[in-house]
Structures are given as structure tokens and as C-alpha cells.
Amino acid sequence: MVDLEIQVPTPFDPFAEARESDAPGAKEYVHIRIQQRNGKKSLTTVQGLKKEFSYEKILKDLKKDFCCNGTVVQDKELGKIIQLQGDQRK
């Protein structure tokens, strides 16, 4: 019998270095979600911003840029969430 050595390649993770280091934004994500209301109506929620940011100032700029209305909602589990009218994923 002949013994053959077969090397199986290990999976490569391109983000392993970023997870291990203290790179900015390595473990903190900003979630932008769309909730469908009735008909064509929808609601965009932005969650996961840093606590030191002023949510009211960010909301004011988003409302001006996207020409929509919005509010900041305080949730017990998720913290502050920015809600915008319409599909504002851009």
C-alpha cells in the first residue's frame, strides 16, 4: 500500500484580524431596517449608533437631506432608535 499525504486547506477568514484587534467599528454595527406598513407606506429605523452621538442633531440632518419626517424613540432593550418616514436606505 502507498501512503498518500493529502493536505486539506483550512478556510480563510479575511475579517479575523479585524475581530481580534481593537479596530474602530470591529464589533459595533449600525442597523438600517425597513418595516412595511400598510400599502406603499414604510418606516426606516436606524439603530446601533454610539451613545456619545447627539441623536437629535443626526435626525435633524437626515430629515433635511431626505425631505422626510422622523423621530427618536427610546426602547428599554435596544436604546435609542431613529425612525424615518419612507424608504430611506440610500
DSSP file with accessible surface (Angstrom, degrees, kcal/mol):
  #  RESIDUE AA STRUCTURE BP1 BP2  ACC     N-H-->O    O-->H-N    N-H-->O    O-->H-N    TCO  KAPPA ALPHA  PHI   PSI    X-CA   Y-CA   Z-CA
    1    1 A M              0   0  228      0, 0.0     2,-0.5     0, 0.0     0, 0.0   0.000 360.0 360.0 360.0 147.7    0.0    0.0    0.0
    2    2 A V        -     0   0  122      2,-0.0     2,-0.6     0, 0.0     0, 0.0  -0.877 360.0-139.9-107.2 129.7    1.1    3.5   -0.7
    3    3 A D        -     0   0  157     -2,-0.5     2,-0.5     2,-0.0     0, 0.0  -0.792  19.5-166.6 -90.1 122.3    0.6    6.2    1.9
    4    4 A L        -     0   0  142     -2,-0.6     2,-0.7     2,-0.0    -2,-0.0  -0.924  12.2-145.6-109.8 132.4   -0.6    9.5    0.4
    5    5 A E        -     0   0  186     -2,-0.5     2,-0.5     2,-0.0    -2,-0.0  -0.871  17.7-171.3 -97.3 118.1   -0.5   12.7    2.4
    6    6 A I        -     0   0  142     -2,-0.7     2,-0.6     2,-0.0    -2,-0.0  -0.945  10.1-152.1-112.3 124.5   -3.4   14.9    1.5
    7    7 A Q        -     0   0  174     -2,-0.5    -2,-0.0     0, 0.0     0, 0.0  -0.857   6.3-153.2 -98.4 121.5   -3.5   18.4    2.8
    8    8 A V        -     0   0  118     -2,-0.6     2,-0.1     1,-0.0    -2,-0.0  -0.812  22.7-122.1 -92.2 124.2   -6.9   19.8    3.3
    9    9 A P        -     0   0  115      0, 0.0     3,-0.0     0, 0.0    -1,-0.0  -0.408  22.4-127.6 -68.3 140.4   -6.9   23.6    3.0
   10   10 A T        -     0   0  123     -2,-0.1     2,-0.1     1,-0.1     0, 0.0  -0.607  33.6 -95.5 -83.7 148.3   -8.2   25.5    6.0
   11   11 A P        -     0   0  128      0, 0.0     2,-0.5     0, 0.0    -1,-0.1  -0.408  37.0-132.3 -66.5 139.4  -10.9   28.1    5.4
   12   12 A F        -     0   0  180     -2,-0.1     0, 0.0    -3,-0.0     0, 0.0  -0.806  14.9-162.6 -96.2 127.8   -9.6   31.6    5.2
   13   13 A D    >   -     0   0   68     -2,-0.5     3,-1.3     1,-0.1     4,-0.3  -0.924   3.8-168.9-110.7 106.5  -11.4   34.3    7.2
   14   14 A P  T 3  S+     0   0   82      0, 0.0     4,-0.2     0, 0.0     3,-0.2   0.713  86.7  50.7 -69.9 -16.4  -10.5   37.8    5.8
   15   15 A F  T 3> S+     0   0  132      1,-0.2     4,-1.9     2,-0.1     5,-0.2   0.334  78.6  98.1-102.8   7.6  -12.0   39.5    8.9
   16   16 A A  H <> S+     0   0   31     -3,-1.3     4,-1.9     1,-0.2     5,-0.2   0.904  82.9  51.6 -63.0 -39.8  -10.3   37.5   11.6
   17   17 A E  H  > S+     0   0  157     -4,-0.3     4,-1.9    -3,-0.2    -1,-0.2   0.908 109.5  49.5 -64.5 -40.0   -7.6   40.2   12.1
   18   18 A A  H  4>S+     0   0   39     -4,-0.2     5,-0.6     1,-0.2    -1,-0.2   0.868 110.2  50.9 -69.1 -34.9  -10.2   43.0   12.5
   19   19 A R  H  <5S+     0   0  118     -4,-1.9    -1,-0.2     1,-0.2    -2,-0.2   0.869 112.2  46.3 -70.3 -36.2  -12.2   40.9   15.1
   20   20 A E  H  <5S+     0   0  163     -4,-1.9    -2,-0.2    -5,-0.2    -1,-0.2   0.847 107.8  64.5 -76.0 -33.5   -9.1   40.2   17.2
   21   21 A S  T  <5S-     0   0   51     -4,-1.9     2,-0.2    -5,-0.2     5,-0.0  -0.290  91.1-112.0 -85.5 173.2   -7.8   43.8   17.2
   22   22 A D  T   5 +     0   0  166     -2,-0.1    -3,-0.1     4,-0.1    -1,-0.1  -0.240  57.1 159.2 -96.6  44.8   -9.4   46.9   18.7
   23   23 A A    > < -     0   0   38     -5,-0.6     3,-1.8    -2,-0.2     4,-0.3  -0.383  52.6 -94.3 -67.4 145.1  -10.0   48.4   15.2
   24   24 A P  T 3  S+     0   0  128      0, 0.0    -1,-0.1     0, 0.0    -3,-0.0  -0.413 110.2  10.6 -64.4 131.4  -12.7   51.0   15.2
   25   25 A G  T 3  S+     0   0   48     -2,-0.1    -2,-0.1    -3,-0.1    -3,-0.0   0.644  86.9 131.5  78.7  14.1  -16.1   49.5   14.3
   26   26 A A  S <  S+     0   0   22     -3,-1.8    -4,-0.1     1,-0.2    -8,-0.0   0.897  87.1  10.4 -67.6 -38.6  -14.8   46.0   14.6
   27   27 A K  S    S+     0   0  157     -4,-0.3     2,-0.5    -9,-0.0    -1,-0.2   0.398 110.5  89.1-121.4   0.3  -17.7   44.8   16.8
   28   28 A E        -     0   0  114      2,-0.0     2,-0.3    22,-0.0    22,-0.1  -0.897  54.6-172.4-107.2 126.6  -20.2   47.6   16.6
   29   29 A Y        -     0   0  147     -2,-0.5     2,-0.6    20,-0.1    -3,-0.0  -0.879  20.3-141.7-117.3 148.1  -22.8   47.6   13.8
   30   30 A V        -     0   0   79     -2,-0.3     2,-0.5     2,-0.0    18,-0.2  -0.950  22.7-151.6-105.4 121.1  -25.3   50.2   12.7
   31   31 A H  E     -A   47   0A  76     16,-3.2    16,-2.6    -2,-0.6     2,-0.5  -0.839  11.9-171.3 -99.0 126.7  -28.5   48.5   11.6
   32   32 A I  E     +A   46   0A  93     -2,-0.5     2,-0.3    14,-0.2    14,-0.2  -0.974  17.8 178.0-115.7 117.0  -30.7   50.2    9.0
   33   33 A R  E     -A   45   0A 110     12,-2.6    12,-2.6    -2,-0.5     2,-0.4  -0.880  23.3-144.4-124.3 153.6  -34.0   48.4    8.7
   34   34 A I  E     -A   44   0A  52     -2,-0.3     2,-0.5    10,-0.2    10,-0.2  -0.959  10.9-165.6-115.8 129.6  -37.2   48.8    6.7
   35   35 A Q  E     -A   43   0A 104      8,-3.0     8,-2.4    -2,-0.4     2,-0.5  -0.980  17.7-136.3-114.4 125.6  -40.6   48.0    8.1
   36   36 A Q  E     -A   42   0A 127     -2,-0.5     6,-0.2     6,-0.2     3,-0.1  -0.677  24.7-178.3 -81.1 125.9  -43.5   47.7    5.7
   37   37 A R        -     0   0  129      4,-2.5     2,-0.4    -2,-0.5    -1,-0.1   0.211  50.4 -37.6 -94.1-135.5  -46.6   49.4    7.0
   38   38 A N  S >  S-     0   0  113      4,-0.0     3,-1.8     2,-0.0     2,-0.2  -0.751 106.5 -29.8 -97.3 135.8  -49.9   49.4    5.0
   39   39 A G  T 3  S-     0   0   70     -2,-0.4    -2,-0.1     1,-0.3     0, 0.0  -0.406 130.2 -15.4  66.6-126.3  -49.8   49.7    1.2
   40   40 A K  T 3  S+     0   0  201     -2,-0.2    -1,-0.3    -4,-0.1     2,-0.1   0.525 107.9 113.5 -87.1  -7.7  -46.9   51.7    0.0
   41   41 A K    <   +     0   0  122     -3,-1.8    -4,-2.5    -5,-0.1     2,-0.3  -0.400  40.7 170.6 -71.1 140.1  -46.1   53.1    3.4
   42   42 A S  E     -A   36   0A  12     -6,-0.2    44,-2.4    -2,-0.1     2,-0.4  -0.955  24.3-141.5-145.0 167.4  -42.9   52.1    5.1
   43   43 A L  E     -AB  35  85A  30     -8,-2.4    -8,-3.0    -2,-0.3     2,-0.5  -0.997   9.7-151.5-134.7 129.3  -40.7   53.1    8.1
   44   44 A T  E     -AB  34  84A   1     40,-2.9    40,-3.0    -2,-0.4     2,-0.4  -0.902  12.9-165.9-104.0 129.6  -36.9   53.2    8.2
   45   45 A T  E     -AB  33  83A  11    -12,-2.6   -12,-2.6    -2,-0.5     2,-0.5  -0.933   6.7-162.2-117.4 138.6  -35.2   52.5   11.5
   46   46 A V  E     +AB  32  82A  17     36,-2.7    36,-2.4    -2,-0.4     2,-0.3  -0.984  20.9 167.2-119.3 123.9  -31.6   53.3   12.4
   47   47 A Q  E     +AB  31  81A  29    -16,-2.6   -16,-3.2    -2,-0.5    34,-0.1  -0.965  43.2  48.0-138.8 147.8  -30.1   51.5   15.4
   48   48 A G        +     0   0   34     32,-0.5    -1,-0.1    -2,-0.3     3,-0.1   0.582  61.7 148.1 102.9  11.2  -26.7   50.9   16.9
   49   49 A L        -     0   0   34     31,-0.3    -1,-0.3     1,-0.1    31,-0.1  -0.396  58.6 -88.7 -71.9 156.8  -25.1   54.4   16.8
   50   50 A K    >   -     0   0   82      1,-0.1     3,-1.2    -2,-0.1    -1,-0.1  -0.324  30.8-124.8 -66.2 150.3  -22.7   55.2   19.6
   51   51 A K  T 3  S+     0   0  197      1,-0.2     4,-0.2    -3,-0.1    -1,-0.1   0.758 105.5  64.6 -70.8 -23.4  -24.2   56.7   22.7
   52   52 A E  T 3  S+     0   0  145      2,-0.1    -1,-0.2     3,-0.0     2,-0.2   0.630  83.6  95.9 -78.4  -9.6  -21.9   59.8   22.6
   53   53 A F  S <  S-     0   0  100     -3,-1.2     2,-0.9     1,-0.1     3,-0.1  -0.499  83.9-117.1 -75.7 150.2  -23.5   61.0   19.4
   54   54 A S     >  -     0   0   52      1,-0.2     4,-2.0    -2,-0.2     5,-0.2  -0.773  24.9-167.2 -88.6 106.7  -26.4   63.5   19.5
   55   55 A Y  H  > S+     0   0   12     -2,-0.9     4,-2.6     1,-0.2     5,-0.2   0.845  85.0  56.9 -64.2 -35.1  -29.3   61.6   18.1
   56   56 A E  H  > S+     0   0  105      2,-0.2     4,-2.2     1,-0.2    -1,-0.2   0.907 108.1  46.2 -65.7 -40.2  -31.4   64.8   17.7
   57   57 A K  H  > S+     0   0  148      2,-0.2     4,-2.1     1,-0.2    -2,-0.2   0.897 113.1  49.5 -69.5 -39.4  -28.7   66.5   15.6
   58   58 A I  H  X S+     0   0   50     -4,-2.0     4,-2.5     2,-0.2    -2,-0.2   0.931 111.6  49.6 -63.3 -43.3  -28.3   63.4   13.4
   59   59 A L  H  X S+     0   0   16     -4,-2.6     4,-2.6     1,-0.2     5,-0.2   0.916 108.1  53.5 -61.9 -41.7  -32.1   63.2   13.0
   60   60 A K  H  X S+     0   0  130     -4,-2.2     4,-1.8     1,-0.2    -1,-0.2   0.924 111.6  44.8 -61.1 -44.0  -32.3   66.9   12.0
   61   61 A D  H  X S+     0   0   94     -4,-2.1     4,-2.6     2,-0.2    -1,-0.2   0.900 112.7  51.0 -68.1 -40.0  -29.7   66.4    9.3
   62   62 A L  H  X S+     0   0   38     -4,-2.5     4,-2.6     1,-0.2     5,-0.2   0.907 108.7  51.8 -64.2 -40.1  -31.3   63.2    8.0
   63   63 A K  H  X>S+     0   0   73     -4,-2.6     5,-1.1     1,-0.2     4,-0.9   0.900 112.7  45.6 -64.3 -37.7  -34.7   64.9    7.8
   64   64 A K  H  <5S+     0   0  140     -4,-1.8    -2,-0.2    -5,-0.2    -1,-0.2   0.921 115.3  45.9 -70.0 -43.8  -33.2   67.8    5.8
   65   65 A D  H  <5S+     0   0  124     -4,-2.6    -2,-0.2     1,-0.2    -1,-0.2   0.895 123.1  33.0 -66.8 -42.2  -31.2   65.5    3.4
   66   66 A F  H  <5S-     0   0   55     -4,-2.6    -1,-0.2    -5,-0.2    -2,-0.2   0.448  99.2-129.4 -97.5  -2.0  -34.1   63.1    2.7
   67   67 A C  T  <5 +     0   0  119     -4,-0.9     2,-0.3    -5,-0.2    -3,-0.2   0.955  67.8 114.6  52.5  55.8  -37.0   65.5    2.9
   68   68 A C      < -     0   0   22     -5,-1.1     2,-0.2    -6,-0.2    -1,-0.2  -0.876  65.6-106.1-142.0 175.5  -39.0   63.3    5.3
   69   69 A N        +     0   0   85     -2,-0.3    16,-2.6    -3,-0.1     2,-0.3  -0.687  41.4 159.4-102.7 161.6  -40.2   63.4    8.9
   70   70 A G  E     -C   84   0A  16     -2,-0.2     2,-0.3    14,-0.2    14,-0.2  -0.987  20.7-153.9-168.6 174.7  -38.8   61.4   11.8
   71   71 A T  E     -C   83   0A  69     12,-2.2    12,-3.1    -2,-0.3     2,-0.5  -0.968  23.8-115.7-154.0 163.8  -38.4   60.9   15.5
   72   72 A V  E     -C   82   0A  35     -2,-0.3     2,-0.4    10,-0.2    10,-0.2  -0.940  31.6-163.4-107.2 125.1  -36.1   59.4   18.1
   73   73 A V  E     -C   81   0A  52      8,-3.3     8,-2.8    -2,-0.5     2,-0.6  -0.912  11.5-141.5-112.3 135.0  -37.6   56.6   20.1
   74   74 A Q  E     -C   80   0A 128     -2,-0.4     2,-0.4     6,-0.2     6,-0.2  -0.859  20.1-169.9 -96.5 120.7  -36.3   55.2   23.4
   75   75 A D  E  >  -C   79   0A  57      4,-2.6     4,-1.3    -2,-0.6    -2,-0.0  -0.881  24.1-135.9-110.1 144.2  -36.5   51.5   23.8
   76   76 A K  T  4 S+     0   0  210     -2,-0.4    -1,-0.1     1,-0.2     4,-0.1   0.917 102.9  26.2 -63.9 -44.8  -35.8   49.6   27.0
   77   77 A E  T  4 S+     0   0  176      1,-0.1    -1,-0.2     2,-0.1    -2,-0.0   0.865 130.1  36.4 -87.7 -39.6  -33.7   46.8   25.4
   78   78 A L  T  4 S-     0   0   82      1,-0.3   -30,-0.3     3,-0.0     2,-0.2   0.534  93.3-141.6 -98.1  -8.9  -32.3   48.5   22.3
   79   79 A G  E  <  + C   0  75A  25     -4,-1.3    -4,-2.6   -32,-0.1    -1,-0.3  -0.537  60.3   0.7  84.5-148.0  -31.7   52.0   23.5
   80   80 A K  E     - C   0  74A  78     -6,-0.2   -32,-0.5    -2,-0.2     2,-0.4  -0.588  65.0-172.7 -82.9 138.1  -32.3   55.0   21.2
   81   81 A I  E     -BC  47  73A  19     -8,-2.8    -8,-3.3    -2,-0.3     2,-0.5  -0.993  17.3-140.3-131.1 134.2  -33.6   54.3   17.7
   82   82 A I  E     -BC  46  72A   0    -36,-2.4   -36,-2.7    -2,-0.4     2,-0.4  -0.839  18.9-163.6 -93.5 128.2  -34.1   56.9   14.9
   83   83 A Q  E     -BC  45  71A  53    -12,-3.1   -12,-2.2    -2,-0.5     2,-0.4  -0.952   6.8-174.8-114.3 132.1  -37.3   56.4   12.9
   84   84 A L  E     -BC  44  70A   3    -40,-3.0   -40,-2.9    -2,-0.4     2,-0.2  -0.947  27.0-114.4-123.3 146.5  -37.8   58.0    9.5
   85   85 A Q  E    S+B   43   0A 102    -16,-2.6   -42,-0.2    -2,-0.4   -44,-0.0  -0.558  78.0   6.6 -77.6 140.5  -40.8   58.0    7.3
   86   86 A G  S    S-     0   0   25    -44,-2.4     2,-1.0    -2,-0.2   -42,-0.2  -0.133 108.0 -44.4  86.8-179.5  -40.5   56.2    3.9
   87   87 A D        +     0   0   72      1,-0.1     3,-0.3   -44,-0.1    -1,-0.1  -0.744  61.7 162.4 -90.6  98.9  -37.8   54.0    2.4
   88   88 A Q        +     0   0   28     -2,-1.0    -1,-0.1     1,-0.2    -2,-0.0  -0.128  24.7 128.1-113.0  39.2  -34.6   55.9    3.2
   89   89 A R              0   0  158      1,-0.2    -1,-0.2   -57,-0.0    -2,-0.0   0.738 360.0 360.0 -70.3 -18.9  -32.0   53.2    2.7
   90   90 A K              0   0  195     -3,-0.3    -1,-0.2     0, 0.0    -2,-0.1   0.885 360.0 360.0 -68.3 360.0  -29.9   55.4    0.4
